[in-house]
Amino acid sequence: MEDRSNSIIVDILISAEDYLQHYQGSVSQVSALARDGRRVRFPSRILQPFVSKEGIHGTFAIQFDEHHKFAGIEKIS
């Protein structure tokens, strides 16, 4: 990740059972509190590469462009 000024750090803990609702389409957004105190909402589909049998657990940097549109996500721990 190059420019942290266009990113936000979030800690995510979603059980496999809870993520199943996202996968099935009954829930399409994730709302999270960023480490800097901002509340962010983003499409749950961006987390699909990080799903394990336990769900999704970790710290992520979500990158966005100058128009505040999603540009990428990186698991940082």
N, CA, C, O and CB atoms as a CASP TS submission, in Angstrom:
PFRMAT TS
TARGET T0000
AUTHOR 0000-0000-0000
METHOD Language model
MODEL 1
PARENT N/A
ATOM      1  N   MET     1       0.851  -1.162   0.000  1.00  0.00           N
ATOM      2  CA  MET     1       0.000   0.000   0.000  1.00  0.00           C
ATOM      3  C   MET     1       0.897   1.225   0.000  1.00  0.00           C
ATOM      4  O   MET     1       1.853   1.296   0.771  1.00  0.00           O
ATOM      5  CB  MET     1      -0.968  -0.002   1.214  1.00  0.00           C
ATOM      6  N   GLU     2       0.593   2.192  -0.863  1.00  0.00           N
ATOM      7  CA  GLU     2       1.495   3.303  -1.030  1.00  0.00           C
ATOM      8  C   GLU     2       1.084   4.557  -0.269  1.00  0.00           C
ATOM      9  O   GLU     2       1.890   5.094   0.491  1.00  0.00           O
ATOM     10  CB  GLU     2       1.614   3.617  -2.461  1.00  0.00           C
ATOM     11  N   ASP     3      -0.144   5.040  -0.447  1.00  0.00           N
ATOM     12  CA  ASP     3      -0.555   6.326   0.098  1.00  0.00           C
ATOM     13  C   ASP     3      -1.602   6.134   1.182  1.00  0.00           C
ATOM     14  O   ASP     3      -2.772   5.890   0.887  1.00  0.00           O
ATOM     15  CB  ASP     3      -1.096   7.232  -1.008  1.00  0.00           C
ATOM     16  N   ARG     4      -1.184   6.242   2.429  1.00  0.00           N
ATOM     17  CA  ARG     4      -2.119   6.032   3.536  1.00  0.00           C
ATOM     18  C   ARG     4      -3.106   7.186   3.695  1.00  0.00           C
ATOM     19  O   ARG     4      -4.091   7.035   4.417  1.00  0.00           O
ATOM     20  CB  ARG     4      -1.352   5.840   4.828  1.00  0.00           C
ATOM     21  N   SER     5      -2.881   8.338   3.047  1.00  0.00           N
ATOM     22  CA  SER     5      -3.825   9.444   3.160  1.00  0.00           C
ATOM     23  C   SER     5      -5.155   9.108   2.494  1.00  0.00           C
ATOM     24  O   SER     5      -6.176   9.711   2.825  1.00  0.00           O
ATOM     25  CB  SER     5      -3.235  10.707   2.542  1.00  0.00           C
ATOM     26  N   ASN     6      -5.159   8.174   1.579  1.00  0.00           N
ATOM     27  CA  ASN     6      -6.383   7.731   0.918  1.00  0.00           C
ATOM     28  C   ASN     6      -6.765   6.335   1.374  1.00  0.00           C
ATOM     29  O   ASN     6      -7.222   5.515   0.578  1.00  0.00           O
ATOM     30  CB  ASN     6      -6.217   7.763  -0.601  1.00  0.00           C
ATOM     31  N   SER     7      -6.573   6.068   2.663  1.00  0.00           N
ATOM     32  CA  SER     7      -6.960   4.761   3.187  1.00  0.00           C
ATOM     33  C   SER     7      -7.501   4.919   4.595  1.00  0.00           C
ATOM     34  O   SER     7      -7.301   5.938   5.255  1.00  0.00           O
ATOM     35  CB  SER     7      -5.766   3.781   3.173  1.00  0.00           C
ATOM     36  N   ILE     8      -8.185   3.892   5.026  1.00  0.00           N
ATOM     37  CA  ILE     8      -8.745   3.871   6.366  1.00  0.00           C
ATOM     38  C   ILE     8      -8.485   2.477   6.932  1.00  0.00           C
ATOM     39  O   ILE     8      -8.596   1.480   6.219  1.00  0.00           O
ATOM     40  CB  ILE     8     -10.286   4.224   6.362  1.00  0.00           C
ATOM     41  N   ILE     9      -8.142   2.413   8.207  1.00  0.00           N
ATOM     42  CA  ILE     9      -7.812   1.145   8.861  1.00  0.00           C
ATOM     43  C   ILE     9      -9.011   0.693   9.695  1.00  0.00           C
ATOM     44  O   ILE     9      -9.533   1.445  10.518  1.00  0.00           O
ATOM     45  CB  ILE     9      -6.533   1.286   9.755  1.00  0.00           C
ATOM     46  N   VAL    10      -9.435  -0.549   9.465  1.00  0.00           N
ATOM     47  CA  VAL    10     -10.551  -1.110  10.225  1.00  0.00           C
ATOM     48  C   VAL    10     -10.183  -2.495  10.743  1.00  0.00           C
ATOM     49  O   VAL    10      -9.468  -3.252  10.087  1.00  0.00           O
ATOM     50  CB  VAL    10     -11.826  -1.180   9.355  1.00  0.00           C
ATOM     51  N   ASP    11     -10.679  -2.805  11.915  1.00  0.00           N
ATOM     52  CA  ASP    11     -10.562  -4.149  12.480  1.00  0.00           C
ATOM     53  C   ASP    11     -11.900  -4.837  12.233  1.00  0.00           C
ATOM     54  O   ASP    11     -12.955  -4.304  12.577  1.00  0.00           O
ATOM     55  CB  ASP    11     -10.193  -4.116  14.030  1.00  0.00           C
ATOM     56  N   ILE    12     -11.847  -6.019  11.636  1.00  0.00           N
ATOM     57  CA  ILE    12     -13.077  -6.718  11.270  1.00  0.00           C
ATOM     58  C   ILE    12     -13.090  -8.101  11.905  1.00  0.00           C
ATOM     59  O   ILE    12     -12.113  -8.848  11.845  1.00  0.00           O
ATOM     60  CB  ILE    12     -13.216  -6.825   9.733  1.00  0.00           C
ATOM     61  N   LEU    13     -14.220  -8.415  12.510  1.00  0.00           N
ATOM     62  CA  LEU    13     -14.451  -9.729  13.102  1.00  0.00           C
ATOM     63  C   LEU    13     -15.880 -10.130  12.738  1.00  0.00           C
ATOM     64  O   LEU    13     -16.839  -9.688  13.370  1.00  0.00           O
ATOM     65  CB  LEU    13     -14.227  -9.716  14.675  1.00  0.00           C
ATOM     66  N   ILE    14     -16.007 -10.963  11.725  1.00  0.00           N
ATOM     67  CA  ILE    14     -17.319 -11.433  11.263  1.00  0.00           C
ATOM     68  C   ILE    14     -17.277 -12.956  11.274  1.00  0.00           C
ATOM     69  O   ILE    14     -16.416 -13.566  10.640  1.00  0.00           O
ATOM     70  CB  ILE    14     -17.673 -10.873   9.820  1.00  0.00           C
ATOM     71  N   SER    15     -18.202 -13.558  11.989  1.00  0.00           N
ATOM     72  CA  SER    15     -18.244 -15.023  12.040  1.00  0.00           C
ATOM     73  C   SER    15     -18.642 -15.575  10.676  1.00  0.00           C
ATOM     74  O   SER    15     -19.211 -14.865   9.847  1.00  0.00           O
ATOM     75  CB  SER    15     -19.234 -15.512  13.134  1.00  0.00           C
ATOM     76  N   ALA    16     -18.337 -16.841  10.459  1.00  0.00           N
ATOM     77  CA  ALA    16     -18.718 -17.493   9.206  1.00  0.00           C
ATOM     78  C   ALA    16     -20.235 -17.475   9.041  1.00  0.00           C
ATOM     79  O   ALA    16     -20.742 -17.272   7.937  1.00  0.00           O
ATOM     80  CB  ALA    16     -18.189 -18.945   9.164  1.00  0.00           C
ATOM     81  N   GLU    17     -20.948 -17.684  10.124  1.00  0.00           N
ATOM     82  CA  GLU    17     -22.415 -17.675  10.083  1.00  0.00           C
ATOM     83  C   GLU    17     -22.950 -16.300   9.681  1.00  0.00           C
ATOM     84  O   GLU    17     -23.866 -16.199   8.865  1.00  0.00           O
ATOM     85  CB  GLU    17     -22.990 -18.083  11.450  1.00  0.00           C
ATOM     86  N   ASP    18     -22.375 -15.249  10.255  1.00  0.00           N
ATOM     87  CA  ASP    18     -22.810 -13.896   9.900  1.00  0.00           C
ATOM     88  C   ASP    18     -22.455 -13.559   8.454  1.00  0.00           C
ATOM     89  O   ASP    18     -23.247 -12.931   7.752  1.00  0.00           O
ATOM     90  CB  ASP    18     -22.179 -12.870  10.845  1.00  0.00           C
ATOM     91  N   TYR    19     -21.266 -13.972   8.003  1.00  0.00           N
ATOM     92  CA  TYR    19     -20.884 -13.648   6.631  1.00  0.00           C
ATOM     93  C   TYR    19     -21.750 -14.395   5.619  1.00  0.00           C
ATOM     94  O   TYR    19     -21.910 -13.939   4.487  1.00  0.00           O
ATOM     95  CB  TYR    19     -19.410 -13.979   6.401  1.00  0.00           C
ATOM     96  N   LEU    20     -22.301 -15.520   6.011  1.00  0.00           N
ATOM     97  CA  LEU    20     -23.180 -16.269   5.120  1.00  0.00           C
ATOM     98  C   LEU    20     -24.356 -15.402   4.665  1.00  0.00           C
ATOM     99  O   LEU    20     -24.802 -15.519   3.524  1.00  0.00           O
ATOM    100  CB  LEU    20     -23.693 -17.541   5.818  1.00  0.00           C
ATOM    101  N   GLN    21     -24.858 -14.540   5.540  1.00  0.00           N
ATOM    102  CA  GLN    21     -25.938 -13.619   5.167  1.00  0.00           C
ATOM    103  C   GLN    21     -25.483 -12.679   4.053  1.00  0.00           C
ATOM    104  O   GLN    21     -26.262 -12.351   3.157  1.00  0.00           O
ATOM    105  CB  GLN    21     -26.404 -12.804   6.393  1.00  0.00           C
ATOM    106  N   HIS    22     -24.228 -12.250   4.107  1.00  0.00           N
ATOM    107  CA  HIS    22     -23.680 -11.388   3.058  1.00  0.00           C
ATOM    108  C   HIS    22     -23.547 -12.179   1.764  1.00  0.00           C
ATOM    109  O   HIS    22     -23.905 -11.699   0.689  1.00  0.00           O
ATOM    110  CB  HIS    22     -22.308 -10.802   3.482  1.00  0.00           C
ATOM    111  N   TYR    23     -23.034 -13.380   1.880  1.00  0.00           N
ATOM    112  CA  TYR    23     -22.812 -14.227   0.711  1.00  0.00           C
ATOM    113  C   TYR    23     -24.129 -14.555   0.011  1.00  0.00           C
ATOM    114  O   TYR    23     -24.197 -14.592  -1.218  1.00  0.00           O
ATOM    115  CB  TYR    23     -22.096 -15.519   1.118  1.00  0.00           C
ATOM    116  N   GLN    24     -25.168 -14.792   0.804  1.00  0.00           N
ATOM    117  CA  GLN    24     -26.473 -15.137   0.238  1.00  0.00           C
ATOM    118  C   GLN    24     -27.213 -13.917  -0.307  1.00  0.00           C
ATOM    119  O   GLN    24     -28.237 -14.058  -0.976  1.00  0.00           O
ATOM    120  CB  GLN    24     -27.327 -15.822   1.287  1.00  0.00           C
ATOM    121  N   GLY    25     -26.703 -12.734  -0.026  1.00  0.00           N
ATOM    122  CA  GLY    25     -27.294 -11.520  -0.575  1.00  0.00           C
ATOM    123  C   GLY    25     -28.317 -10.836   0.305  1.00  0.00           C
ATOM    124  O   GLY    25     -28.843  -9.791  -0.076  1.00  0.00           O
ATOM    125  N   SER    26     -28.618 -11.390   1.474  1.00  0.00           N
ATOM    126  CA  SER    26     -29.596 -10.740   2.340  1.00  0.00           C
ATOM    127  C   SER    26     -29.015  -9.505   3.027  1.00  0.00           C
ATOM    128  O   SER    26     -29.760  -8.646   3.499  1.00  0.00           O
ATOM    129  CB  SER    26     -30.102 -11.723   3.384  1.00  0.00           C
ATOM    130  N   VAL    27     -27.695  -9.418   3.082  1.00  0.00           N
ATOM    131  CA  VAL    27     -27.000  -8.242   3.602  1.00  0.00           C
ATOM    132  C   VAL    27     -25.928  -7.890   2.582  1.00  0.00           C
ATOM    133  O   VAL    27     -25.178  -8.760   2.141  1.00  0.00           O
ATOM    134  CB  VAL    27     -26.379  -8.502   5.041  1.00  0.00           C
ATOM    135  N   SER    28     -25.853  -6.607   2.203  1.00  0.00           N
ATOM    136  CA  SER    28     -24.888  -6.241   1.160  1.00  0.00           C
ATOM    137  C   SER    28     -23.822  -5.252   1.623  1.00  0.00           C
ATOM    138  O   SER    28     -22.864  -4.995   0.894  1.00  0.00           O
ATOM    139  CB  SER    28     -25.616  -5.661  -0.010  1.00  0.00           C
ATOM    140  N   GLN    29     -23.974  -4.699   2.814  1.00  0.00           N
ATOM    141  CA  GLN    29     -23.037  -3.694   3.308  1.00  0.00           C
ATOM    142  C   GLN    29     -22.459  -4.112   4.657  1.00  0.00           C
ATOM    143  O   GLN    29     -23.106  -4.794   5.451  1.00  0.00           O
ATOM    144  CB  GLN    29     -23.727  -2.327   3.425  1.00  0.00           C
ATOM    145  N   VAL    30     -21.231  -3.686   4.885  1.00  0.00           N
ATOM    146  CA  VAL    30     -20.582  -3.841   6.190  1.00  0.00           C
ATOM    147  C   VAL    30     -20.395  -2.445   6.747  1.00  0.00           C
ATOM    148  O   VAL    30     -19.968  -1.540   6.029  1.00  0.00           O
ATOM    149  CB  VAL    30     -19.203  -4.617   6.085  1.00  0.00           C
ATOM    150  N   SER    31     -20.706  -2.263   8.002  1.00  0.00           N
ATOM    151  CA  SER    31     -20.464  -0.999   8.686  1.00  0.00           C
ATOM    152  C   SER    31     -19.417  -1.270   9.753  1.00  0.00           C
ATOM    153  O   SER    31     -19.548  -2.209  10.538  1.00  0.00           O
ATOM    154  CB  SER    31     -21.787  -0.401   9.307  1.00  0.00           C
ATOM    155  N   ALA    32     -18.377  -0.445   9.778  1.00  0.00           N
ATOM    156  CA  ALA    32     -17.289  -0.664  10.731  1.00  0.00           C
ATOM    157  C   ALA    32     -16.814   0.669  11.287  1.00  0.00           C
ATOM    158  O   ALA    32     -16.926   1.707  10.634  1.00  0.00           O
ATOM    159  CB  ALA    32     -16.118  -1.420  10.067  1.00  0.00           C
ATOM    160  N   LEU    33     -16.291   0.623  12.481  1.00  0.00           N
ATOM    161  CA  LEU    33     -15.689   1.794  13.100  1.00  0.00           C
ATOM    162  C   LEU    33     -14.195   1.737  12.825  1.00  0.00           C
ATOM    163  O   LEU    33     -13.511   0.798  13.233  1.00  0.00           O
ATOM    164  CB  LEU    33     -15.987   1.854  14.639  1.00  0.00           C
ATOM    165  N   ALA    34     -13.701   2.748  12.132  1.00  0.00           N
ATOM    166  CA  ALA    34     -12.277   2.796  11.802  1.00  0.00           C
ATOM    167  C   ALA    34     -11.467   3.130  13.047  1.00  0.00           C
ATOM    168  O   ALA    34     -12.003   3.645  14.028  1.00  0.00           O
ATOM    169  CB  ALA    34     -12.006   3.830  10.688  1.00  0.00           C
ATOM    170  N   ARG    35     -10.194   2.839  13.000  1.00  0.00           N
ATOM    171  CA  ARG    35      -9.325   3.116  14.144  1.00  0.00           C
ATOM    172  C   ARG    35      -9.244   4.600  14.474  1.00  0.00           C
ATOM    173  O   ARG    35      -8.955   4.970  15.612  1.00  0.00           O
ATOM    174  CB  ARG    35      -7.940   2.585  13.878  1.00  0.00           C
ATOM    175  N   ASP    36      -9.499   5.460  13.471  1.00  0.00           N
ATOM    176  CA  ASP    36      -9.451   6.904  13.724  1.00  0.00           C
ATOM    177  C   ASP    36     -10.796   7.461  14.190  1.00  0.00           C
ATOM    178  O   ASP    36     -10.944   8.674  14.340  1.00  0.00           O
ATOM    179  CB  ASP    36      -9.006   7.636  12.469  1.00  0.00           C
ATOM    180  N   GLY    37     -11.775   6.584  14.420  1.00  0.00           N
ATOM    181  CA  GLY    37     -13.063   7.006  14.952  1.00  0.00           C
ATOM    182  C   GLY    37     -14.156   7.220  13.918  1.00  0.00           C
ATOM    183  O   GLY    37     -15.319   7.396  14.281  1.00  0.00           O
ATOM    184  N   ARG    38     -13.809   7.208  12.649  1.00  0.00           N
ATOM    185  CA  ARG    38     -14.829   7.383  11.609  1.00  0.00           C
ATOM    186  C   ARG    38     -15.618   6.093  11.418  1.00  0.00           C
ATOM    187  O   ARG    38     -15.072   4.995  11.532  1.00  0.00           O
ATOM    188  CB  ARG    38     -14.180   7.814  10.274  1.00  0.00           C
ATOM    189  N   ARG    39     -16.891   6.238  11.131  1.00  0.00           N
ATOM    190  CA  ARG    39     -17.739   5.098  10.775  1.00  0.00           C
ATOM    191  C   ARG    39     -17.697   4.981   9.258  1.00  0.00           C
ATOM    192  O   ARG    39     -17.922   5.961   8.548  1.00  0.00           O
ATOM    193  CB  ARG    39     -19.228   5.273  11.306  1.00  0.00           C
ATOM    194  N   VAL    40     -17.408   3.781   8.763  1.00  0.00           N
ATOM    195  CA  VAL    40     -17.350   3.557   7.317  1.00  0.00           C
ATOM    196  C   VAL    40     -18.313   2.441   6.939  1.00  0.00           C
ATOM    197  O   VAL    40     -18.567   1.525   7.721  1.00  0.00           O
ATOM    198  CB  VAL    40     -15.906   3.209   6.865  1.00  0.00           C
ATOM    199  N   ARG    41     -18.836   2.535   5.739  1.00  0.00           N
ATOM    200  CA  ARG    41     -19.725   1.509   5.204  1.00  0.00           C
ATOM    201  C   ARG    41     -19.217   1.160   3.816  1.00  0.00           C
ATOM    202  O   ARG    41     -18.886   2.039   3.020  1.00  0.00           O
ATOM    203  CB  ARG    41     -21.225   1.991   5.165  1.00  0.00           C
ATOM    204  N   PHE    42     -19.160  -0.138   3.540  1.00  0.00           N
ATOM    205  CA  PHE    42     -18.628  -0.582   2.256  1.00  0.00           C
ATOM    206  C   PHE    42     -19.296  -1.892   1.857  1.00  0.00           C
ATOM    207  O   PHE    42     -19.857  -2.592   2.701  1.00  0.00           O
ATOM    208  CB  PHE    42     -17.089  -0.750   2.321  1.00  0.00           C
ATOM    209  N   PRO    43     -19.234  -2.223   0.560  1.00  0.00           N
ATOM    210  CA  PRO    43     -19.858  -3.463   0.091  1.00  0.00           C
ATOM    211  C   PRO    43     -19.182  -4.695   0.695  1.00  0.00           C
ATOM    212  O   PRO    43     -17.955  -4.789   0.712  1.00  0.00           O
ATOM    213  CB  PRO    43     -19.806  -3.536  -1.439  1.00  0.00           C
ATOM    214  N   SER    44     -19.970  -5.615   1.178  1.00  0.00           N
ATOM    215  CA  SER    44     -19.408  -6.819   1.797  1.00  0.00           C
ATOM    216  C   SER    44     -18.634  -7.665   0.795  1.00  0.00           C
ATOM    217  O   SER    44     -17.765  -8.441   1.192  1.00  0.00           O
ATOM    218  CB  SER    44     -20.517  -7.653   2.425  1.00  0.00           C
ATOM    219  N   ARG    45     -18.928  -7.533  -0.484  1.00  0.00           N
ATOM    220  CA  ARG    45     -18.246  -8.338  -1.508  1.00  0.00           C
ATOM    221  C   ARG    45     -16.739  -8.094  -1.540  1.00  0.00           C
ATOM    222  O   ARG    45     -15.990  -8.965  -1.982  1.00  0.00           O
ATOM    223  CB  ARG    45     -18.833  -8.039  -2.876  1.00  0.00           C
ATOM    224  N   ILE    46     -16.275  -6.924  -1.078  1.00  0.00           N
ATOM    225  CA  ILE    46     -14.827  -6.668  -1.120  1.00  0.00           C
ATOM    226  C   ILE    46     -14.071  -7.551  -0.132  1.00  0.00           C
ATOM    227  O   ILE    46     -12.849  -7.674  -0.218  1.00  0.00           O
ATOM    228  CB  ILE    46     -14.539  -5.192  -0.822  1.00  0.00           C
ATOM    229  N   LEU    47     -14.790  -8.163   0.804  1.00  0.00           N
ATOM    230  CA  LEU    47     -14.154  -9.024   1.806  1.00  0.00           C
ATOM    231  C   LEU    47     -14.060 -10.484   1.374  1.00  0.00           C
ATOM    232  O   LEU    47     -13.404 -11.280   2.046  1.00  0.00           O
ATOM    233  CB  LEU    47     -14.913  -8.938   3.103  1.00  0.00           C
ATOM    234  N   GLN    48     -14.697 -10.847   0.275  1.00  0.00           N
ATOM    235  CA  GLN    48     -14.734 -12.256  -0.145  1.00  0.00           C
ATOM    236  C   GLN    48     -13.372 -12.930  -0.212  1.00  0.00           C
ATOM    237  O   GLN    48     -13.265 -14.088   0.191  1.00  0.00           O
ATOM    238  CB  GLN    48     -15.382 -12.357  -1.481  1.00  0.00           C
ATOM    239  N   PRO    49     -12.319 -12.268  -0.701  1.00  0.00           N
ATOM    240  CA  PRO    49     -11.020 -12.953  -0.770  1.00  0.00           C
ATOM    241  C   PRO    49     -10.446 -13.332   0.602  1.00  0.00           C
ATOM    242  O   PRO    49      -9.501 -14.116   0.685  1.00  0.00           O
ATOM    243  CB  PRO    49     -10.028 -12.075  -1.494  1.00  0.00           C
ATOM    244  N   PHE    50     -11.014 -12.779   1.667  1.00  0.00           N
ATOM    245  CA  PHE    50     -10.455 -12.986   3.003  1.00  0.00           C
ATOM    246  C   PHE    50     -11.290 -13.924   3.870  1.00  0.00           C
ATOM    247  O   PHE    50     -10.998 -14.089   5.054  1.00  0.00           O
ATOM    248  CB  PHE    50     -10.311 -11.663   3.699  1.00  0.00           C
ATOM    249  N   VAL    51     -12.318 -14.534   3.302  1.00  0.00           N
ATOM    250  CA  VAL    51     -13.200 -15.423   4.064  1.00  0.00           C
ATOM    251  C   VAL    51     -12.514 -16.765   4.291  1.00  0.00           C
ATOM    252  O   VAL    51     -11.979 -17.369   3.361  1.00  0.00           O
ATOM    253  CB  VAL    51     -14.550 -15.624   3.330  1.00  0.00           C
ATOM    254  N   SER    52     -12.537 -17.219   5.536  1.00  0.00           N
ATOM    255  CA  SER    52     -12.051 -18.560   5.874  1.00  0.00           C
ATOM    256  C   SER    52     -13.212 -19.315   6.513  1.00  0.00           C
ATOM    257  O   SER    52     -14.308 -18.772   6.648  1.00  0.00           O
ATOM    258  CB  SER    52     -10.797 -18.505   6.841  1.00  0.00           C
ATOM    259  N   LYS    53     -12.978 -20.540   6.899  1.00  0.00           N
ATOM    260  CA  LYS    53     -14.060 -21.306   7.533  1.00  0.00           C
ATOM    261  C   LYS    53     -14.471 -20.712   8.875  1.00  0.00           C
ATOM    262  O   LYS    53     -15.558 -21.004   9.373  1.00  0.00           O
ATOM    263  CB  LYS    53     -13.633 -22.757   7.725  1.00  0.00           C
ATOM    264  N   GLU    54     -13.612 -19.880   9.465  1.00  0.00           N
ATOM    265  CA  GLU    54     -13.944 -19.198  10.719  1.00  0.00           C
ATOM    266  C   GLU    54     -14.645 -17.865  10.485  1.00  0.00           C
ATOM    267  O   GLU    54     -15.156 -17.265  11.430  1.00  0.00           O
ATOM    268  CB  GLU    54     -12.687 -18.974  11.536  1.00  0.00           C
ATOM    269  N   GLY    55     -14.675 -17.400   9.256  1.00  0.00           N
ATOM    270  CA  GLY    55     -15.267 -16.096   8.946  1.00  0.00           C
ATOM    271  C   GLY    55     -14.193 -15.143   8.453  1.00  0.00           C
ATOM    272  O   GLY    55     -13.288 -15.535   7.716  1.00  0.00           O
ATOM    273  N   ILE    56     -14.303 -13.890   8.865  1.00  0.00           N
ATOM    274  CA  ILE    56     -13.317 -12.877   8.485  1.00  0.00           C
ATOM    275  C   ILE    56     -12.797 -12.236   9.759  1.00  0.00           C
ATOM    276  O   ILE    56     -13.564 -11.683  10.546  1.00  0.00           O
ATOM    277  CB  ILE    56     -13.931 -11.800   7.519  1.00  0.00           C
ATOM    278  N   HIS    57     -11.493 -12.315   9.955  1.00  0.00           N
ATOM    279  CA  HIS    57     -10.867 -11.774  11.155  1.00  0.00           C
ATOM    280  C   HIS    57      -9.589 -11.072  10.739  1.00  0.00           C
ATOM    281  O   HIS    57      -8.768 -11.650  10.029  1.00  0.00           O
ATOM    282  CB  HIS    57     -10.579 -12.893  12.209  1.00  0.00           C
ATOM    283  N   GLY    58      -9.409  -9.823  11.175  1.00  0.00           N
ATOM    284  CA  GLY    58      -8.156  -9.154  10.887  1.00  0.00           C
ATOM    285  C   GLY    58      -8.279  -7.649  10.829  1.00  0.00           C
ATOM    286  O   GLY    58      -9.345  -7.069  11.032  1.00  0.00           O
ATOM    287  N   THR    59      -7.144  -7.044  10.544  1.00  0.00           N
ATOM    288  CA  THR    59      -7.047  -5.600  10.365  1.00  0.00           C
ATOM    289  C   THR    59      -6.816  -5.347   8.886  1.00  0.00           C
ATOM    290  O   THR    59      -5.959  -5.971   8.260  1.00  0.00           O
ATOM    291  CB  THR    59      -5.899  -4.977  11.244  1.00  0.00           C
ATOM    292  N   PHE    60      -7.592  -4.422   8.336  1.00  0.00           N
ATOM    293  CA  PHE    60      -7.570  -4.166   6.904  1.00  0.00           C
ATOM    294  C   PHE    60      -7.370  -2.682   6.632  1.00  0.00           C
ATOM    295  O   PHE    60      -7.863  -1.828   7.369  1.00  0.00           O
ATOM    296  CB  PHE    60      -8.863  -4.659   6.248  1.00  0.00           C
ATOM    297  N   ALA    61      -6.643  -2.392   5.569  1.00  0.00           N
ATOM    298  CA  ALA    61      -6.530  -1.030   5.054  1.00  0.00           C
ATOM    299  C   ALA    61      -7.392  -0.975   3.802  1.00  0.00           C
ATOM    300  O   ALA    61      -7.154  -1.702   2.836  1.00  0.00           O
ATOM    301  CB  ALA    61      -5.021  -0.627   4.751  1.00  0.00           C
ATOM    302  N   ILE    62      -8.385  -0.113   3.830  1.00  0.00           N
ATOM    303  CA  ILE    62      -9.260   0.063   2.674  1.00  0.00           C
ATOM    304  C   ILE    62      -8.829   1.342   1.971  1.00  0.00           C
ATOM    305  O   ILE    62      -8.841   2.420   2.566  1.00  0.00           O
ATOM    306  CB  ILE    62     -10.778   0.120   3.093  1.00  0.00           C
ATOM    307  N   GLN    63      -8.451   1.220   0.711  1.00  0.00           N
ATOM    308  CA  GLN    63      -8.020   2.372  -0.068  1.00  0.00           C
ATOM    309  C   GLN    63      -9.192   2.906  -0.886  1.00  0.00           C
ATOM    310  O   GLN    63     -10.046   2.153  -1.354  1.00  0.00           O
ATOM    311  CB  GLN    63      -6.833   1.999  -0.989  1.00  0.00           C
ATOM    312  N   PHE    64      -9.205   4.231  -1.042  1.00  0.00           N
ATOM    313  CA  PHE    64     -10.229   4.865  -1.858  1.00  0.00           C
ATOM    314  C   PHE    64      -9.593   5.955  -2.702  1.00  0.00           C
ATOM    315  O   PHE    64      -8.511   6.451  -2.388  1.00  0.00           O
ATOM    316  CB  PHE    64     -11.360   5.442  -0.980  1.00  0.00           C
ATOM    317  N   ASP    65     -10.284   6.322  -3.783  1.00  0.00           N
ATOM    318  CA  ASP    65      -9.740   7.329  -4.695  1.00  0.00           C
ATOM    319  C   ASP    65     -10.142   8.740  -4.251  1.00  0.00           C
ATOM    320  O   ASP    65     -10.758   8.923  -3.202  1.00  0.00           O
ATOM    321  CB  ASP    65     -10.224   7.065  -6.134  1.00  0.00           C
ATOM    322  N   GLU    66      -9.783   9.721  -5.065  1.00  0.00           N
ATOM    323  CA  GLU    66     -10.065  11.120  -4.725  1.00  0.00           C
ATOM    324  C   GLU    66     -11.558  11.433  -4.703  1.00  0.00           C
ATOM    325  O   GLU    66     -11.964  12.476  -4.190  1.00  0.00           O
ATOM    326  CB  GLU    66      -9.374  12.038  -5.711  1.00  0.00           C
ATOM    327  N   HIS    67     -12.377  10.541  -5.251  1.00  0.00           N
ATOM    328  CA  HIS    67     -13.831  10.707  -5.236  1.00  0.00           C
ATOM    329  C   HIS    67     -14.470   9.862  -4.130  1.00  0.00           C
ATOM    330  O   HIS    67     -15.690   9.699  -4.089  1.00  0.00           O
ATOM    331  CB  HIS    67     -14.427  10.327  -6.602  1.00  0.00           C
ATOM    332  N   HIS    68     -13.639   9.331  -3.243  1.00  0.00           N
ATOM    333  CA  HIS    68     -14.076   8.504  -2.107  1.00  0.00           C
ATOM    334  C   HIS    68     -14.724   7.199  -2.554  1.00  0.00           C
ATOM    335  O   HIS    68     -15.587   6.662  -1.860  1.00  0.00           O
ATOM    336  CB  HIS    68     -15.052   9.282  -1.240  1.00  0.00           C
ATOM    337  N   LYS    69     -14.315   6.696  -3.699  1.00  0.00           N
ATOM    338  CA  LYS    69     -14.790   5.411  -4.202  1.00  0.00           C
ATOM    339  C   LYS    69     -13.753   4.335  -3.895  1.00  0.00           C
ATOM    340  O   LYS    69     -12.551   4.598  -3.900  1.00  0.00           O
ATOM    341  CB  LYS    69     -15.075   5.482  -5.728  1.00  0.00           C
ATOM    342  N   PHE    70     -14.224   3.144  -3.633  1.00  0.00           N
ATOM    343  CA  PHE    70     -13.352   2.019  -3.308  1.00  0.00           C
ATOM    344  C   PHE    70     -12.285   1.812  -4.378  1.00  0.00           C
ATOM    345  O   PHE    70     -12.584   1.777  -5.572  1.00  0.00           O
ATOM    346  CB  PHE    70     -14.175   0.745  -3.141  1.00  0.00           C
ATOM    347  N   ALA    71     -11.027   1.675  -3.931  1.00  0.00           N
ATOM    348  CA  ALA    71      -9.915   1.444  -4.862  1.00  0.00           C
ATOM    349  C   ALA    71      -9.176   0.145  -4.563  1.00  0.00           C
ATOM    350  O   ALA    71      -8.504  -0.391  -5.445  1.00  0.00           O
ATOM    351  CB  ALA    71      -8.939   2.609  -4.811  1.00  0.00           C
ATOM    352  N   GLY    72      -9.283  -0.378  -3.333  1.00  0.00           N
ATOM    353  CA  GLY    72      -8.587  -1.612  -3.001  1.00  0.00           C
ATOM    354  C   GLY    72      -8.664  -1.907  -1.517  1.00  0.00           C
ATOM    355  O   GLY    72      -9.064  -1.063  -0.715  1.00  0.00           O
ATOM    356  N   ILE    73      -8.277  -3.113  -1.171  1.00  0.00           N
ATOM    357  CA  ILE    73      -8.252  -3.524   0.234  1.00  0.00           C
ATOM    358  C   ILE    73      -7.048  -4.423   0.446  1.00  0.00           C
ATOM    359  O   ILE    73      -6.691  -5.225  -0.416  1.00  0.00           O
ATOM    360  CB  ILE    73      -9.573  -4.254   0.642  1.00  0.00           C
ATOM    361  N   GLU    74      -6.434  -4.276   1.599  1.00  0.00           N
ATOM    362  CA  GLU    74      -5.249  -5.063   1.938  1.00  0.00           C
ATOM    363  C   GLU    74      -5.371  -5.522   3.387  1.00  0.00           C
ATOM    364  O   GLU    74      -5.670  -4.720   4.272  1.00  0.00           O
ATOM    365  CB  GLU    74      -3.935  -4.237   1.719  1.00  0.00           C
ATOM    366  N   LYS    75      -5.141  -6.798   3.628  1.00  0.00           N
ATOM    367  CA  LYS    75      -5.112  -7.297   5.004  1.00  0.00           C
ATOM    368  C   LYS    75      -3.732  -7.001   5.563  1.00  0.00           C
ATOM    369  O   LYS    75      -2.722  -7.432   5.007  1.00  0.00           O
ATOM    370  CB  LYS    75      -5.441  -8.837   5.076  1.00  0.00           C
ATOM    371  N   ILE    76      -3.693  -6.263   6.667  1.00  0.00           N
ATOM    372  CA  ILE    76      -2.395  -5.877   7.226  1.00  0.00           C
ATOM    373  C   ILE    76      -2.046  -6.648   8.497  1.00  0.00           C
ATOM    374  O   ILE    76      -0.905  -6.599   8.954  1.00  0.00           O
ATOM    375  CB  ILE    76      -2.382  -4.394   7.518  1.00  0.00           C
ATOM    376  N   SER    77      -3.003  -7.350   9.064  1.00  0.00           N
ATOM    377  CA  SER    77      -2.694  -8.277  10.170  1.00  0.00           C
ATOM    378  C   SER    77      -3.912  -9.123  10.492  1.00  0.00           C
ATOM    379  O   SER    77      -3.859  -9.963  11.391  1.00  0.00           O
ATOM    380  CB  SER    77      -2.232  -7.502  11.435  1.00  0.00           C
TER
END
